[in-house]
Each structure stands twice: as structure tokens, then as C-alpha cells.
């Protein structure tokens, strides 16, 4: 789960339960990263922690990168929830 997130689960009831848990958690301000670790959002960057963040910011166009659409979507959901 840490490396693959939701993709590590077989489709069906188990994945549906995770989705329900994730929805309930997000309603309470706890956001589950669906790809495991944050590094799973952009696996081509490599590395972990500050090295990962530095690589993403220096080697990817944050405005147009397809790899960064999923983390952007999650951040928008979080931002919307915080604004409410």
C-alpha cells in the first residue's frame, strides 16, 4: 500500500471499502494519498522527500505536466474543503 496505494488492491469490494473510508476521512479533514506515498504521484522524478520535491519542481512544468494532474486534483479538493 505504501508504494502503490489503491492500485495494490484488487478491484471490487476491497477497493470500494477503501473509497468509502477515504471519503469518510476526508469529511473529517484526514486525506488519504491514493497512490501510497506522495512520490507515487510522479514516479519518474525518483527519490524521496526533499530530493523528490526538488526534482519535481525543477524538471517538470507544474502547469502542463500530465503526471501532476492527480496531485493537483487532490490539492484542489483539500483547498475546497478548507474554504468551506
N, CA, C and O atoms as CSV, one atom per row, in Angstrom:
chain,resi,resn,atom,element,x,y,z
A,1,UNK,N,N,0.817,-1.189,0.000
A,1,UNK,CA,C,0.000,0.000,0.000
A,1,UNK,C,C,0.865,1.260,0.000
A,1,UNK,O,O,0.518,2.240,-0.658
A,2,UNK,N,N,1.963,1.250,0.712
A,2,UNK,CA,C,2.815,2.449,0.775
A,2,UNK,C,C,3.376,2.790,-0.592
A,2,UNK,O,O,3.500,3.963,-0.944
A,3,UNK,N,N,3.719,1.759,-1.370
A,3,UNK,CA,C,4.316,2.005,-2.679
A,3,UNK,C,C,3.289,2.230,-3.784
A,3,UNK,O,O,3.539,3.002,-4.710
A,4,UNK,N,N,2.140,1.568,-3.697
A,4,UNK,CA,C,1.184,1.599,-4.808
A,4,UNK,C,C,-0.159,2.216,-4.467
A,4,UNK,O,O,-0.917,2.579,-5.366
A,5,UNK,N,N,-0.465,2.340,-3.191
A,5,UNK,CA,C,-1.749,2.905,-2.806
A,5,UNK,C,C,-2.914,2.039,-3.232
A,5,UNK,O,O,-2.862,0.814,-3.127
A,6,UNK,N,N,-3.951,2.672,-3.707
A,6,UNK,CA,C,-5.184,1.979,-4.088
A,6,UNK,C,C,-4.936,0.930,-5.162
A,6,UNK,O,O,-5.632,-0.085,-5.196
A,7,UNK,N,N,-3.967,1.149,-6.034
A,7,UNK,CA,C,-3.674,0.206,-7.116
A,7,UNK,C,C,-3.245,-1.164,-6.590
A,7,UNK,O,O,-3.317,-2.150,-7.323
A,8,UNK,N,N,-2.802,-1.244,-5.339
A,8,UNK,CA,C,-2.376,-2.516,-4.755
A,8,UNK,C,C,-3.573,-3.411,-4.423
A,8,UNK,O,O,-3.407,-4.610,-4.196
A,9,UNK,N,N,-4.764,-2.840,-4.394
A,9,UNK,CA,C,-5.959,-3.605,-4.051
A,9,UNK,C,C,-6.597,-4.204,-5.297
A,9,UNK,O,O,-6.554,-3.618,-6.379
A,10,UNK,N,N,-7.192,-5.385,-5.124
A,10,UNK,CA,C,-7.935,-5.963,-6.235
A,10,UNK,C,C,-9.238,-5.189,-6.387
A,10,UNK,O,O,-9.807,-4.717,-5.402
A,11,UNK,N,N,-9.708,-5.062,-7.624
A,11,UNK,CA,C,-10.968,-4.337,-7.823
A,11,UNK,C,C,-12.110,-5.042,-7.107
A,11,UNK,O,O,-12.043,-6.238,-6.821
A,12,UNK,N,N,-13.128,-4.300,-6.833
A,12,UNK,CA,C,-14.293,-4.899,-6.179
A,12,UNK,C,C,-14.533,-4.342,-4.806
A,12,UNK,O,O,-14.332,-3.154,-4.554
A,13,UNK,N,N,-14.967,-5.215,-3.916
A,13,UNK,CA,C,-15.407,-4.796,-2.587
A,13,UNK,C,C,-14.293,-4.153,-1.767
A,13,UNK,O,O,-14.531,-3.165,-1.073
A,14,UNK,N,N,-13.084,-4.698,-1.837
A,14,UNK,CA,C,-11.979,-4.140,-1.049
A,14,UNK,C,C,-11.675,-2.708,-1.474
A,14,UNK,O,O,-11.513,-1.825,-0.632
A,15,UNK,N,N,-11.599,-2.484,-2.783
A,15,UNK,CA,C,-11.337,-1.132,-3.281
A,15,UNK,C,C,-12.492,-0.195,-2.926
A,15,UNK,O,O,-12.273,0.970,-2.594
A,16,UNK,N,N,-13.713,-0.706,-2.996
A,16,UNK,CA,C,-14.880,0.110,-2.644
A,16,UNK,C,C,-14.844,0.502,-1.172
A,16,UNK,O,O,-15.209,1.623,-0.814
A,17,UNK,N,N,-14.407,-0.418,-0.320
A,17,UNK,CA,C,-14.296,-0.102,1.111
A,17,UNK,C,C,-13.244,0.982,1.349
A,17,UNK,O,O,-13.441,1.877,2.171
A,18,UNK,N,N,-12.135,0.894,0.631
A,18,UNK,CA,C,-11.111,1.933,0.768
A,18,UNK,C,C,-11.668,3.279,0.318
A,18,UNK,O,O,-11.418,4.300,0.960
A,19,UNK,N,N,-12.419,3.290,-0.777
A,19,UNK,CA,C,-13.011,4.542,-1.253
A,19,UNK,C,C,-13.965,5.129,-0.215
A,19,UNK,O,O,-13.978,6.339,0.012
A,20,UNK,N,N,-14.760,4.269,0.411
A,20,UNK,CA,C,-15.679,4.736,1.462
A,20,UNK,C,C,-14.902,5.289,2.655
A,20,UNK,O,O,-15.243,6.343,3.194
A,21,UNK,N,N,-13.864,4.575,3.059
A,21,UNK,CA,C,-13.028,5.033,4.170
A,21,UNK,C,C,-12.378,6.372,3.828
A,21,UNK,O,O,-12.346,7.282,4.656
A,22,UNK,N,N,-11.867,6.484,2.623
A,22,UNK,CA,C,-11.228,7.726,2.199
A,22,UNK,C,C,-12.213,8.888,2.219
A,22,UNK,O,O,-11.879,9.985,2.667
A,23,UNK,N,N,-13.432,8.645,1.731
A,23,UNK,CA,C,-14.461,9.689,1.746
A,23,UNK,C,C,-14.789,10.126,3.173
A,23,UNK,O,O,-14.891,11.320,3.457
A,24,UNK,N,N,-14.952,9.164,4.055
A,24,UNK,CA,C,-15.271,9.490,5.452
A,24,UNK,C,C,-14.130,10.246,6.118
A,24,UNK,O,O,-14.351,11.199,6.865
A,25,UNK,N,N,-12.923,9.814,5.841
A,25,UNK,CA,C,-11.764,10.501,6.428
A,25,UNK,C,C,-11.670,11.937,5.922
A,25,UNK,O,O,-11.426,12.858,6.702
A,26,UNK,N,N,-11.862,12.127,4.622
A,26,UNK,CA,C,-11.739,13.479,4.060
A,26,UNK,C,C,-12.804,14.419,4.620
A,26,UNK,O,O,-12.575,15.624,4.731
A,27,UNK,N,N,-13.965,13.874,4.971
A,27,UNK,CA,C,-15.009,14.705,5.585
A,27,UNK,C,C,-14.575,15.234,6.947
A,27,UNK,O,O,-15.133,16.205,7.458
A,28,UNK,N,N,-13.581,14.584,7.519
A,28,UNK,CA,C,-13.075,14.986,8.833
A,28,UNK,C,C,-11.690,15.639,8.762
A,28,UNK,O,O,-11.034,15.859,9.781
A,29,UNK,N,N,-11.270,15.940,7.536
A,29,UNK,CA,C,-10.004,16.632,7.360
A,29,UNK,C,C,-8.780,15.743,7.296
A,29,UNK,O,O,-7.655,16.236,7.379
A,30,UNK,N,N,-8.974,14.439,7.150
A,30,UNK,CA,C,-7.861,13.500,7.016
A,30,UNK,C,C,-7.858,12.989,5.583
A,30,UNK,O,O,-8.792,12.311,5.154
A,31,UNK,N,N,-6.815,13.314,4.856
A,31,UNK,CA,C,-6.766,12.994,3.433
A,31,UNK,C,C,-5.799,11.838,3.179
A,31,UNK,O,O,-4.621,11.907,3.529
A,32,UNK,N,N,-6.314,10.788,2.570
A,32,UNK,CA,C,-5.507,9.615,2.234
A,32,UNK,C,C,-4.941,9.810,0.830
A,32,UNK,O,O,-5.686,10.063,-0.117
A,33,UNK,N,N,-3.639,9.693,0.704
A,33,UNK,CA,C,-2.991,9.823,-0.604
A,33,UNK,C,C,-3.282,8.535,-1.382
A,33,UNK,O,O,-2.837,7.463,-0.970
A,34,UNK,N,N,-4.019,8.614,-2.498
A,34,UNK,CA,C,-4.480,7.415,-3.193
A,34,UNK,C,C,-3.381,6.612,-3.890
A,34,UNK,O,O,-3.625,5.489,-4.332
A,35,UNK,N,N,-2.195,7.167,-3.991
A,35,UNK,CA,C,-1.102,6.476,-4.690
A,35,UNK,C,C,-0.037,5.978,-3.720
A,35,UNK,O,O,1.092,5.703,-4.127
A,36,UNK,N,N,-0.387,5.860,-2.445
A,36,UNK,CA,C,0.590,5.443,-1.435
A,36,UNK,C,C,1.331,6.664,-0.941
A,36,UNK,O,O,0.715,7.600,-0.431
A,37,UNK,N,N,2.625,6.670,-1.082
A,37,UNK,CA,C,3.418,7.839,-0.705
A,37,UNK,C,C,3.251,8.946,-1.724
A,37,UNK,O,O,2.897,8.681,-2.873
A,38,UNK,N,N,3.493,10.155,-1.332
A,38,UNK,CA,C,3.342,11.312,-2.221
A,38,UNK,C,C,4.201,11.156,-3.481
A,38,UNK,O,O,3.882,11.711,-4.532
A,39,UNK,N,N,5.288,10.399,-3.360
A,39,UNK,CA,C,6.169,10.175,-4.504
A,39,UNK,C,C,5.478,9.382,-5.612
A,39,UNK,O,O,5.918,9.411,-6.761
A,40,UNK,N,N,4.408,8.678,-5.277
A,40,UNK,CA,C,3.671,7.910,-6.266
A,40,UNK,C,C,2.939,8.766,-7.281
A,40,UNK,O,O,2.545,8.272,-8.337
A,41,UNK,N,N,2.753,10.040,-6.978
A,41,UNK,CA,C,2.104,10.935,-7.921
A,41,UNK,C,C,2.966,11.180,-9.155
A,41,UNK,O,O,2.438,11.396,-10.246
A,42,UNK,N,N,4.262,11.149,-8.996
A,42,UNK,CA,C,5.173,11.453,-10.104
A,42,UNK,C,C,6.370,10.502,-10.028
A,42,UNK,O,O,7.471,10.921,-9.670
A,43,UNK,N,N,6.160,9.215,-10.364
A,43,UNK,CA,C,7.218,8.217,-10.191
A,43,UNK,C,C,8.458,8.456,-11.045
A,43,UNK,O,O,9.530,7.948,-10.717
A,44,UNK,N,N,8.339,9.212,-12.125
A,44,UNK,CA,C,9.516,9.456,-12.963
A,44,UNK,C,C,10.523,10.381,-12.287
A,44,UNK,O,O,11.684,10.432,-12.692
A,45,UNK,N,N,10.092,11.107,-11.271
A,45,UNK,CA,C,11.006,12.033,-10.591
A,45,UNK,C,C,12.055,11.288,-9.784
A,45,UNK,O,O,13.199,11.731,-9.687
A,46,UNK,N,N,11.670,10.159,-9.206
A,46,UNK,CA,C,12.614,9.402,-8.376
A,46,UNK,C,C,12.895,10.110,-7.066
A,46,UNK,O,O,12.576,11.287,-6.900
A,47,UNK,N,N,13.487,9.394,-6.152
A,47,UNK,CA,C,13.856,9.961,-4.863
A,47,UNK,C,C,12.685,10.060,-3.911
A,47,UNK,O,O,11.547,9.727,-4.245
A,48,UNK,N,N,13.003,10.533,-2.699
A,48,UNK,CA,C,12.008,10.683,-1.640
A,48,UNK,C,C,12.222,12.006,-0.932
A,48,UNK,O,O,13.323,12.556,-0.934
A,49,UNK,N,N,11.168,12.506,-0.332
A,49,UNK,CA,C,11.275,13.704,0.485
A,49,UNK,C,C,11.742,14.921,-0.277
A,49,UNK,O,O,11.274,15.171,-1.388
A,50,UNK,N,N,12.667,15.692,0.303
A,50,UNK,CA,C,13.129,16.926,-0.327
A,50,UNK,C,C,13.731,16.706,-1.717
A,50,UNK,O,O,13.555,17.539,-2.606
A,51,UNK,N,N,14.439,15.593,-1.906
A,51,UNK,CA,C,15.021,15.318,-3.226
A,51,UNK,C,C,13.910,15.162,-4.259
A,51,UNK,O,O,13.997,15.695,-5.365
A,52,UNK,N,N,12.853,14.418,-3.882
A,52,UNK,CA,C,11.717,14.231,-4.778
A,52,UNK,C,C,11.092,15.582,-5.128
A,52,UNK,O,O,10.881,15.886,-6.302
A,53,UNK,N,N,10.800,16.380,-4.119
A,53,UNK,CA,C,10.165,17.679,-4.346
A,53,UNK,C,C,11.031,18.568,-5.230
A,53,UNK,O,O,10.524,19.233,-6.134
A,54,UNK,N,N,12.326,18.580,-4.974
A,54,UNK,CA,C,13.240,19.383,-5.781
A,54,UNK,C,C,13.249,18.948,-7.235
A,54,UNK,O,O,13.250,19.784,-8.140
A,55,UNK,N,N,13.254,17.646,-7.460
A,55,UNK,CA,C,13.250,17.127,-8.829
A,55,UNK,C,C,11.957,17.486,-9.544
A,55,UNK,O,O,11.979,17.926,-10.693
A,56,UNK,N,N,10.841,17.300,-8.869
A,56,UNK,CA,C,9.550,17.631,-9.487
A,56,UNK,C,C,9.508,19.099,-9.871
A,56,UNK,O,O,9.108,19.442,-10.984
A,57,UNK,N,N,9.916,19.963,-8.961
A,57,UNK,CA,C,9.836,21.402,-9.225
A,57,UNK,C,C,10.832,21.885,-10.269
A,57,UNK,O,O,10.565,22.852,-10.982
A,58,UNK,N,N,11.975,21.219,-10.363
A,58,UNK,CA,C,12.975,21.678,-11.321
A,58,UNK,C,C,12.863,21.018,-12.692
A,58,UNK,O,O,13.292,21.600,-13.689
A,59,UNK,N,N,12.293,19.811,-12.762
A,59,UNK,CA,C,12.284,19.083,-14.033
A,59,UNK,C,C,10.900,18.916,-14.660
A,59,UNK,O,O,10.793,18.379,-15.762
A,60,UNK,N,N,9.852,19.357,-13.995
A,60,UNK,CA,C,8.506,19.215,-14.532
A,60,UNK,C,C,7.822,20.578,-14.602
A,60,UNK,O,O,7.945,21.398,-13.693
A,61,UNK,N,N,7.111,20.798,-15.683
A,61,UNK,CA,C,6.335,22.022,-15.817
A,61,UNK,C,C,5.061,21.835,-15.009
A,61,UNK,O,O,4.168,21.089,-15.411
A,62,UNK,N,N,4.979,22.496,-13.894
A,62,UNK,CA,C,3.846,22.296,-12.992
A,62,UNK,C,C,2.521,22.755,-13.601
A,62,UNK,O,O,1.457,22.398,-13.094
A,63,UNK,N,N,2.566,23.527,-14.661
A,63,UNK,CA,C,1.338,23.997,-15.319
A,63,UNK,C,C,0.799,22.982,-16.329
A,63,UNK,O,O,-0.409,22.929,-16.561
A,64,UNK,N,N,1.683,22.172,-16.936
A,64,UNK,CA,C,1.243,21.321,-18.044
A,64,UNK,C,C,1.529,19.832,-17.856
A,64,UNK,O,O,1.079,19.025,-18.669
A,65,UNK,N,N,2.241,19.454,-16.842
A,65,UNK,CA,C,2.619,18.054,-16.653
A,65,UNK,C,C,1.395,17.176,-16.396
A,65,UNK,O,O,0.628,17.425,-15.466
A,66,UNK,N,N,1.220,16.157,-17.220
A,66,UNK,CA,C,0.112,15.213,-17.055
A,66,UNK,C,C,0.278,14.448,-15.742
A,66,UNK,O,O,-0.708,14.144,-15.069
A,67,UNK,N,N,1.524,14.138,-15.378
A,67,UNK,CA,C,1.784,13.408,-14.136
A,67,UNK,C,C,1.320,14.175,-12.909
A,67,UNK,O,O,1.004,13.568,-11.886
A,68,UNK,N,N,1.275,15.474,-12.992
A,68,UNK,CA,C,0.930,16.283,-11.830
A,68,UNK,C,C,-0.555,16.632,-11.759
A,68,UNK,O,O,-0.966,17.393,-10.883
A,69,UNK,N,N,-1.372,16.082,-12.673
A,69,UNK,CA,C,-2.808,16.355,-12.631
A,69,UNK,C,C,-3.471,15.716,-11.409
A,69,UNK,O,O,-4.346,16.329,-10.797
A,70,UNK,N,N,-3.071,14.496,-11.045
A,70,UNK,CA,C,-3.686,13.826,-9.900
A,70,UNK,C,C,-3.383,14.528,-8.580
A,70,UNK,O,O,-4.298,14.737,-7.783
A,71,UNK,N,N,-2.122,14.901,-8.324
A,71,UNK,CA,C,-1.909,15.621,-7.060
A,71,UNK,C,C,-2.608,16.984,-7.057
A,71,UNK,O,O,-3.069,17.445,-6.013
A,72,UNK,N,N,-2.686,17.621,-8.219
A,72,UNK,CA,C,-3.373,18.903,-8.291
A,72,UNK,C,C,-4.855,18.724,-7.963
A,72,UNK,O,O,-5.444,19.545,-7.260
A,73,UNK,N,N,-5.449,17.655,-8.470
A,73,UNK,CA,C,-6.852,17.372,-8.185
A,73,UNK,C,C,-7.080,17.161,-6.687
A,73,UNK,O,O,-8.034,17.691,-6.117
A,74,UNK,N,N,-6.196,16.385,-6.056
A,74,UNK,CA,C,-6.311,16.157,-4.614
A,74,UNK,C,C,-6.150,17.469,-3.842
A,74,UNK,O,O,-6.903,17.734,-2.904
A,75,UNK,N,N,-5.191,18.270,-4.226
A,75,UNK,CA,C,-4.982,19.547,-3.532
A,75,UNK,C,C,-6.173,20.483,-3.705
A,75,UNK,O,O,-6.517,21.226,-2.785
A,76,UNK,N,N,-6.800,20.453,-4.870
A,76,UNK,CA,C,-7.988,21.285,-5.082
A,76,UNK,C,C,-9.131,20.842,-4.169
A,76,UNK,O,O,-9.853,21.679,-3.626
A,77,UNK,N,N,-9.297,19.514,-3.997
A,77,UNK,CA,C,-10.332,19.005,-3.094
A,77,UNK,C,C,-10.056,19.455,-1.662
A,77,UNK,O,O,-10.965,19.873,-0.945
A,78,UNK,N,N,-8.798,19.364,-1.258
A,78,UNK,CA,C,-8.429,19.778,0.092
A,78,UNK,C,C,-8.671,21.273,0.268
A,78,UNK,O,O,-9.238,21.699,1.273
A,79,UNK,N,N,-8.244,22.062,-0.704
A,79,UNK,CA,C,-8.404,23.513,-0.632
A,79,UNK,C,C,-9.888,23.884,-0.542
A,79,UNK,O,O,-10.271,24.745,0.250
A,80,UNK,N,N,-10.713,23.230,-1.357
A,80,UNK,CA,C,-12.153,23.499,-1.333
A,80,UNK,C,C,-12.733,23.185,0.035
A,80,UNK,O,O,-13.546,23.949,0.557
A,81,UNK,N,N,-12.323,22.068,0.619
A,81,UNK,CA,C,-12.831,21.677,1.938
A,81,UNK,C,C,-12.410,22.663,3.006
A,81,UNK,O,O,-13.177,22.949,3.925
A,82,UNK,N,N,-11.210,23.182,2.897
A,82,UNK,CA,C,-10.704,24.140,3.885
A,82,UNK,C,C,-11.465,25.466,3.783
A,82,UNK,O,O,-11.683,26.144,4.787
A,83,UNK,N,N,-11.858,25.818,2.585
A,83,UNK,CA,C,-12.563,27.087,2.365
A,83,UNK,C,C,-14.004,27.053,2.861
A,83,UNK,O,O,-14.593,28.100,3.127
A,84,UNK,N,N,-14.577,25.852,2.989
A,84,UNK,CA,C,-15.983,25.745,3.399
A,84,UNK,C,C,-16.178,25.974,4.874
A,84,UNK,O,O,-17.305,25.916,5.365
